[in-house]
Amino acid sequence: MDIHKEETIRRHVSLSKDALSKIENAFRRLHEGGVSQPPVIHVNIPEHNGEADIKTAYIPGFDTFAIKVSAGFFENPQKGLPSLGGLMLAMDSETGIPKALLQDNGYLTDVRTALAGAIAADQLAVQDISSVGVIGTGLQARLQVEALQLVRSFHEVHVYGRTAENVKKYQKEMEEKHGLTVRLAENPEEVVRGNDLVVTTTPAKEPLIKPEWLHDGLHITAMGSDAEQKQELDPAIFSKADLVVGDLTSQVFAIGELQHAKTIIKEDDVTELGKILSGDATGRTKDQQVTVADLTGTGVQDTAIANYALAQLKDA
């Protein structure tokens, strides 16, 4: 069994249009059927503000299927450690024999999560934007913006975070690395009202965005809620949205934002992202629409990014 370390994986896998196309294809395959993808296994470690997920999926025709363990321990930054980590085990699809261990410390999960956000925005956000709004200052707040540059042209980011020091670090890094102008928002309302494309990237357990802040042309990608009790959006937002999209309907109602909106919106009212990508449903059709994407992360994304990584490493 091959073992690939994080440093090597980072050298050969990045946020690129090639990788984005692989995640798009994974969503299509999920919609078209034939994929075997069990529900997420979630473990809470509340005394350490931690959690762990196990996700997997087999996509017919893929050489391997990935079994991914990801962990989030949100007090780690105070200990000088990253808050997210994990690894992927790539199993041979023909024999079931372990083929490779990707000791990526969560890097591949970070990449596929950011690419999913870009894919959703590409289908749902207005074409012409000058700025992006971000709530949160962690790794995904960085990567989501970087991935969005693959599908939209913008020069400015409006960011809100709870900790002034982290906001300043975010501003400095994003301006130096990506040449963007980063403006600091006083509150989440300022971020929402001032942008047509907003991404929420926090582990919040209480709503950060209120329905009265919505405006014509707004798209929100909510990607922070991927476990029970997490919540970034007021449930009433879904009653005001013209189009609600999820990565997997059953999953977003179990662990996504929509777990809090079951009395407001039904499963039939949610369009899966893969259905849009396959051409069986439409995304945004008018600039005035308000759209919301609820992304929880799926096993097909993990299998897709693992196979992509192995191909990149093989060709290296």
GIZICOR-V945833 format. One record per helix or strand of 3 or more residues. SS is the DSSP state (2 for helix, 1 for strand). FROM is the first residue (numbers start at 1). LEN is the number of residues. Records with the same first field share a line. If there is no record, write none. Layout:
SS: FROM-LEN / FROM-LEN
This chain:
1: 2-4 / 41-5 / 50-9 / 64-10 / 84-9 / 98-6 / 131-5 / 156-5 / 181-4 / 197-4 / 205-5 / 219-4 / 231-3 / 243-4 / 270-3 / 291-4
2: 6-7 / 17-16 / 46-3 / 76-4 / 107-18 / 139-10 / 164-15 / 188-6 / 211-3 / 237-4 / 249-7 / 257-4 / 267-3 / 273-5 / 299-17
